[in-house]
């Protein structure tokens, strides 16, 4: 699957999770996309700077993995 398609699929997944869990925060992806698309510039958001971070969390969904990704 091309990188753009993976980013779009992940953005849709985050949008669905955000709506289902009624989260008030947004997300900024490595390709510059935001969830929701109309995320205010000063809104609280979680930035995912690398597609590999998502893969690492899927491979090893542990607190250690999250901590290592946060530090790096």
C-alpha positions as CSV (number, residue, x, y, z in Angstrom):
1,X,0.0,0.0,0.0
2,X,1.5,3.4,-0.9
3,X,2.5,5.8,1.9
4,X,-0.3,8.3,1.0
5,X,-3.0,5.6,1.2
6,X,-1.6,4.4,4.6
7,X,-1.7,7.9,5.9
8,X,-5.3,8.4,4.7
9,X,-6.4,5.1,6.2
10,X,-4.8,6.0,9.5
11,X,-6.4,9.4,9.5
12,X,-9.8,7.9,9.0
13,X,-9.2,5.4,11.8
14,X,-8.1,8.2,14.2
15,X,-11.2,10.2,13.1
16,X,-13.5,7.3,13.9
17,X,-11.8,6.7,17.3
18,X,-11.9,10.4,18.1
19,X,-15.6,10.5,17.4
20,X,-16.4,7.2,19.2
21,X,-14.4,8.1,22.3
22,X,-15.5,11.8,22.2
23,X,-12.0,13.0,22.4
24,X,-11.4,16.7,22.5
25,X,-7.9,16.5,21.2
26,X,-6.7,16.4,17.6
27,X,-3.9,14.6,15.8
28,X,-1.2,15.9,13.4
29,X,0.3,13.2,11.2
30,X,3.8,12.9,9.7
31,X,2.5,14.0,6.3
32,X,1.0,17.3,7.6
33,X,-2.6,16.0,7.7
34,X,-4.7,16.8,10.8
35,X,-7.6,15.0,12.4
36,X,-10.0,16.6,12.3
37,X,-9.2,18.3,9.0
38,X,-10.2,21.7,10.4
39,X,-8.0,21.5,13.5
40,X,-7.4,25.0,14.9
41,X,-3.7,26.0,14.9
42,X,-3.8,26.5,18.7
43,X,-5.7,23.3,19.5
44,X,-4.3,20.6,21.7
45,X,-3.1,17.8,19.5
46,X,-0.8,14.7,19.5
47,X,1.8,14.9,16.8
48,X,2.9,11.6,15.2
49,X,6.1,12.6,13.4
50,X,6.9,9.3,11.8
51,X,4.9,6.5,10.2
52,X,7.3,4.1,11.8
53,X,6.0,5.1,15.2
54,X,2.6,3.7,14.3
55,X,4.1,0.4,13.1
56,X,6.2,0.1,16.3
57,X,3.1,0.6,18.5
58,X,1.2,-2.0,16.4
59,X,4.1,-4.5,16.7
60,X,4.7,-4.0,20.4
61,X,1.8,-2.2,22.1
62,X,3.5,-1.7,25.4
63,X,4.2,1.3,27.6
64,X,7.9,0.7,27.1
65,X,7.4,1.2,23.3
66,X,5.4,4.4,23.8
67,X,8.1,5.7,26.2
68,X,10.9,4.9,23.8
69,X,9.0,6.6,20.9
70,X,8.3,9.7,23.1
71,X,12.0,10.1,23.9
72,X,13.3,9.5,20.4
